[in-house]
Amino acid sequence: MKKLFNDTEVAFSLKSDSELERAYFLFKLIKSEPLVKIGTAVTKFALKSSLPVEGLIRSTVFDHFCGGVNEKDCMPIIERMYGKKVHSVLDYSVEGKEEEAQFDAVLEKTLSLINFVDERDAMPFAVFKPSGFGRFDLYKKRSSNKVLTDDEQKEWERVVNRFELVAKACYEKDECLLVDAEESWMQDAADDIMESLMEKYNKEKVIIFSTLQLYRHDRLAYLKGLHARAKEKGFKIGMKLVRGAYMEKERERAEHKNYPDPICATKSETDANFNAVLNYMFDNLNDMAIFCGTHNEESSYMLMDLIDSSAYGREDNRLWFGQLYGMSDNISYNLADQGFNVAKYLPFGPVKDVMPYLIRRAEENTSVAGQTNRELDLIRIEKKRRKV
């Protein structure tokens, strides 16, 4: 089984030769940090200046990492992946909004997506980011335990209500909800909301999933505390496990403001932290459900081995693997081919609005050289296999 993720024929079975060439070209670009920085700056300038570049973006980086500009646009990809037993998590990836009308618009989009996914077996989860429902600075102030003004308190109540409306809709339709994690200095406020929603809606089984970013060294202790409260109050815990998405920003802020770095000191410490949390959750699966969001092959093999050496079946609905669309197809499609539960995060939205997400993807891949090199190696192997 250790060679499972080397099977490129299964991994790239949905990619045409031209799509494979595009992927190779993109990852070669992403491998170069200077090119990513230049490309990011040029793209931001072009979009801000309303230059006609959306078509070029759409045909390259957007189409590789995103499903389309709207949910119906994504359906051909969703159906093709589901044909390979890979599910989709439709992620409306519009970021950086600051106004109440914009937050209400994201709420309405999220609620409409819940209805959309409820009608299709290919999409077992809904998802949103906390900052899609409220101002980042408001979460930050709430997380720092500062007293909110009267207006801010009313604004916070609207944020909580948006979470509640979406959670209730998922509960009523028996659809699971994933809520992403963000920067540590705003996350406590989001965690408080998520715990209250789990307490309310995860009585019989897990509907609501929060997220643990496991490059944070405090997350196992947080999970154990949450578990103790859950057992006391009689609710179950759902968690998406990821390594994390804001490391450079976290470290720069900690240094600038002179507080202890919340991030594990090394990559190996992060890996050990991730695996420790994964083991803890698996050992307590009667109280929990796991969405293992990882592009790390060793962690994926570890969970596979845990499942296969247990009484749980590969199809157990409390056990999911997840990867991002456009990345780690060698993990996603080979896992699905072996009968494990797999879902791809499928971002979508207007090209201009999704650019912050795409830029972050490029920057993350640049900072994790091993990931990009692995993608390139696998594509080279598949290109060679197809020429034989």
C-alpha positions in Angstrom: 0.0 0.0 0.0 3.0 2.3 0.6 3.2 2.7 -3.3 -0.4 3.6 -3.7 0.1 7.3 -4.2 2.6 6.7 -7.0 -0.1 5.4 -9.4 -0.3 8.3 -11.8 -2.6 6.5 -14.2 -5.4 6.6 -11.6 -4.3 10.0 -10.3 -4.6 11.8 -13.6 -7.3 9.7 -15.2 -9.5 12.8 -15.7 -6.8 15.0 -17.1 -6.4 15.3 -20.9 -2.9 15.7 -22.3 -3.4 19.4 -22.7 -4.6 19.7 -19.1 -1.6 17.8 -17.9 0.7 20.1 -19.9 -1.0 23.2 -18.3 -0.6 21.7 -14.8 3.1 21.1 -15.5 3.5 24.7 -16.8 1.7 26.2 -13.7 3.7 24.2 -11.2 7.0 25.1 -12.9 6.0 28.7 -12.5 4.9 28.3 -8.9 8.2 26.7 -8.1 9.9 30.0 -8.8 9.4 32.5 -5.9 10.5 35.6 -8.0 8.1 34.7 -10.8 5.2 34.2 -8.3 5.9 37.6 -6.8 6.1 39.3 -10.2 3.1 37.5 -11.5 1.1 38.4 -8.3 2.0 42.1 -8.6 1.2 42.3 -12.3 -2.1 40.5 -11.9 -3.2 42.7 -9.1 -2.3 45.8 -11.1 -4.0 44.5 -14.2 -7.3 43.7 -12.4 -7.3 47.0 -10.5 -6.7 48.9 -13.7 -9.5 46.9 -15.4 -7.2 45.6 -18.1 -8.6 42.7 -20.2 -6.7 39.8 -18.4 -9.6 37.8 -17.0 -9.7 35.5 -20.0 -6.0 34.7 -19.6 -6.4 34.1 -15.9 -9.5 32.0 -16.5 -7.8 29.7 -19.0 -4.7 29.1 -16.9 -4.5 29.4 -13.1 -8.2 29.8 -12.5 -9.3 26.8 -14.4 -6.6 24.6 -12.7 -7.5 25.6 -9.1 -11.2 26.6 -9.4 -14.4 25.0 -10.7 -16.0 28.0 -12.3 -17.6 31.4 -11.8 -20.8 30.0 -10.3 -22.1 26.7 -8.9 -23.7 25.6 -12.2 -20.5 26.3 -14.0 -18.9 23.8 -11.7 -21.2 20.9 -12.4 -19.3 19.2 -15.3 -16.2 19.0 -13.0 -18.3 17.8 -10.0 -19.9 15.1 -12.1 -16.6 14.0 -13.7 -15.0 13.7 -10.2 -18.0 11.9 -8.8 -17.7 9.4 -11.6 -14.3 8.5 -9.9 -16.0 8.4 -6.5 -14.4 11.8 -5.5 -16.9 14.1 -3.8 -16.9 17.9 -4.0 -17.0 20.7 -1.4 -18.2 23.8 -3.2 -16.3 26.7 -1.7 -17.5 30.2 -2.6 -14.0 31.7 -2.3 -14.7 35.4 -2.2 -12.5 37.0 0.5 -11.7 40.4 2.0 -15.1 41.9 2.3 -15.8 44.5 5.0 -19.5 45.7 4.7 -22.7 44.4 6.1 -24.3 44.1 2.7 -21.4 42.0 1.5 -21.7 39.7 4.5 -25.4 39.3 3.9 -24.7 38.5 0.3 -22.3 35.7 1.3 -24.9 34.4 3.7 -27.5 34.2 1.0 -25.1 32.5 -1.3 -24.2 30.0 1.4 -27.8 29.2 2.1 -28.5 28.8 -1.6 -25.5 26.4 -1.8 -26.9 24.3 1.0 -30.1 23.8 -1.1 -27.9 23.1 -4.1 -25.8 20.5 -2.4 -28.8 18.9 -0.7 -30.1 17.8 -4.1 -26.8 16.1 -5.1 -25.0 13.1 -3.5 -21.7 14.3 -5.0 -21.6 17.2 -2.5 -21.9 16.0 1.2 -20.6 19.2 2.8 -21.3 23.0 2.8 -18.5 25.4 3.8 -17.7 29.0 4.6 -15.0 31.1 6.1 -15.7 33.1 9.3 -14.5 36.3 7.7 -17.1 35.9 5.0 -19.7 36.5 7.7 -18.2 39.4 9.6 -15.4 42.0 9.8 -12.0 40.5 10.6 -11.2 43.3 13.1 -14.5 42.5 15.0 -13.4 38.9 15.4 -10.0 40.2 16.5 -11.4 42.5 19.1 -13.8 39.8 20.4 -10.9 37.3 20.6 -8.8 39.7 22.6 -11.6 40.0 25.2 -11.9 43.8 24.7 -15.3 45.3 25.5 -17.4 45.9 22.4 -19.2 49.2 21.9 -23.0 49.0 21.6 -22.8 49.2 17.9 -20.1 46.5 17.7 -22.2 44.3 20.0 -25.1 44.6 17.6 -22.8 43.9 14.7 -21.4 40.8 16.5 -24.9 39.5 17.1 -25.5 39.7 13.4 -22.4 37.7 12.8 -23.5 35.0 15.2 -26.9 35.0 13.6 -25.4 34.3 10.2 -23.5 31.3 11.6 -26.8 30.1 13.3 -28.9 30.4 10.1 -26.4 28.3 8.1 -26.0 25.7 10.8 -29.7 25.4 11.3 -30.2 25.0 7.5 -27.6 22.2 7.4 -29.2 20.5 10.5 -32.7 20.6 9.0 -31.4 19.2 5.6 -29.0 16.7 7.3 -26.1 18.2 5.4 -22.7 18.5 7.1 -21.1 22.0 7.5 -17.3 22.7 7.4 -16.2 26.1 8.8 -12.6 27.1 8.0 -10.1 28.5 10.5 -8.2 31.7 10.0 -5.5 33.7 11.8 -4.9 32.9 15.4 -5.6 36.4 16.7 -9.2 36.2 15.4 -9.8 32.5 15.9 -10.9 32.4 19.5 -14.1 34.3 18.7 -14.9 31.9 15.8 -14.1 28.9 18.0 -16.6 30.1 20.6 -19.3 30.3 18.0 -18.4 26.9 16.6 -18.5 25.2 20.1 -22.0 26.6 20.7 -23.2 25.3 17.4 -21.7 21.9 18.0 -23.4 21.8 21.4 -26.7 22.6 19.8 -26.6 20.6 16.6 -24.2 17.7 17.2 -26.2 15.8 19.8 -26.9 12.6 17.8 -24.2 12.8 15.2 -21.7 15.3 13.8 -23.3 18.0 11.5 -21.0 20.9 12.4 -17.2 20.7 11.7 -14.8 23.4 12.9 -11.2 23.5 11.8 -7.9 22.9 13.6 -4.7 24.5 12.1 -2.1 22.1 13.4 1.0 24.2 12.8 -0.4 25.9 15.9 1.3 24.0 18.9 -1.7 24.7 21.2 -4.4 22.9 19.3 -4.1 19.4 20.9 -4.6 21.0 24.3 -7.5 23.0 22.9 -9.1 19.8 21.5 -8.7 17.9 24.7 -10.4 20.8 26.6 -13.2 20.9 24.1 -13.6 17.1 24.3 -14.0 17.3 28.1 -16.7 19.9 27.7 -18.4 17.9 25.0 -18.6 14.8 27.2 -20.0 16.9 30.1 -22.6 18.5 27.9 -23.5 15.6 25.7 -22.4 16.7 22.2 -20.1 15.4 19.5 -17.1 17.1 17.9 -16.5 17.5 14.2 -13.0 18.7 13.1 -11.3 19.4 9.8 -7.6 18.9 10.4 -5.2 21.0 8.3 -1.6 22.0 8.8 -2.3 25.7 8.3 -2.4 28.5 5.8 -1.0 31.7 7.5 2.4 30.7 8.8 4.5 33.7 7.5 1.9 36.2 8.6 1.6 34.5 12.1 5.4 34.6 12.7 5.8 38.2 11.5 3.0 39.4 13.8 4.4 37.5 16.8 7.8 39.0 16.2 6.5 42.5 15.6 4.2 42.5 18.7 6.7 40.6 20.8 4.6 37.6 21.9 5.4 33.9 21.7 5.2 32.5 18.2 2.0 30.3 18.1 3.4 28.2 15.3 5.4 25.0 15.8 9.2 25.6 15.5 9.8 23.1 12.7 8.0 21.2 9.9 8.7 17.9 11.7 7.0 19.3 14.9 4.0 20.3 12.8 3.8 16.9 11.3 4.1 15.3 14.8 1.3 17.6 16.1 -0.9 16.8 13.2 -0.5 13.1 13.6 -1.0 13.3 17.4 -4.3 15.1 16.9 -5.3 12.6 14.3 -4.6 9.7 16.6 -6.4 11.3 19.5 -9.5 11.9 17.4 -9.4 8.4 15.9 -9.1 6.9 19.4 -12.2 8.8 20.4 -14.2 8.3 17.2 -17.4 7.5 19.1 -17.4 11.2 20.2 -16.0 12.7 17.0 -15.8 12.8 13.2 -12.7 13.6 11.2 -12.2 15.5 8.0 -8.5 14.9 7.3 -7.6 17.8 5.1 -4.0 17.0 4.1 -1.7 16.9 1.1 0.8 15.0 3.2 1.2 11.4 2.0 2.5 10.0 5.3 -0.4 11.4 7.3 -2.8 10.0 4.7 -1.1 6.5 4.9 -1.3 6.8 8.7 -5.1 7.3 8.7 -5.5 4.6 6.1 -3.6 2.2 8.3 -5.7 3.2 11.4 -8.9 2.6 9.5 -7.8 -0.8 8.1 -6.6 -2.0 11.5 -9.8 -1.1 13.2 -13.4 -2.3 13.2 -14.4 0.8 11.2 -15.1 0.4 7.5 -13.5 2.6 4.8 -16.9 4.0 4.0 -17.6 5.1 7.6 -19.1 8.5 7.3 -17.2 9.9 10.3 -13.9 9.5 8.4 -13.1 11.7 5.4 -10.0 12.6 3.5 -9.9 16.0 1.8 -7.6 17.8 -0.7 -7.8 21.0 -2.7 -8.9 20.9 -6.3 -5.8 21.2 -8.6 -3.5 19.6 -6.1 -2.5 16.1 -4.8 -4.7 14.2 -7.3 -2.4 11.3 -6.6 -3.8 11.1 -3.1 -7.4 11.9 -3.8 -8.1 9.6 -6.7 -6.1 6.7 -5.4 -7.8 6.9 -2.0 -11.2 7.0 -3.7 -10.3 4.1 -6.0 -9.6 2.1 -2.8 -13.0 2.8 -1.3 -12.1 5.6 1.2 -14.3 8.7 1.6 -12.7 11.6 -0.3 -13.7 15.1 -1.1 -12.0 17.9 -3.1 -12.5 21.5 -2.0 -13.7 23.1 -5.2 -13.4 26.9 -5.1 -15.6 29.1 -7.3 -16.7 32.7 -7.8 -16.1 35.7 -10.1 -12.5 35.7 -11.3 -11.6 39.1 -9.8 -13.1 38.2 -6.4 -11.4 34.8 -6.3 -7.9 36.2 -7.0 -6.9 36.6 -3.3 -7.5 32.9 -2.9 -5.5 32.0 -6.0 -2.6 34.2 -4.9 -2.5 32.5 -1.5 -2.5 29.1 -3.2 0.5 30.2 -5.4 2.4 31.6 -2.4 1.7 28.5 -0.3 3.0 26.2 -3.0 6.1 28.4 -3.4 6.8 28.2 0.3 6.4 24.4 0.4 9.0 23.3 -2.2 8.5 19.6 -1.6 4.8 19.9 -2.5 5.5 21.5 -5.9 8.4 19.2 -6.7 6.2 16.2 -5.9 3.4 17.5 -8.3 6.0 18.0 -11.0 7.6 14.6 -10.6 4.2 12.9 -10.8 3.2 14.8 -13.9 6.6 13.9 -15.5 6.0 10.2 -14.8 2.4 10.4 -16.2 3.6 12.2 -19.4 6.2 9.5 -19.9 3.7 6.7 -19.3 1.3 8.2 -21.9 4.1 8.3 -24.5 4.9 4.6 -24.1 
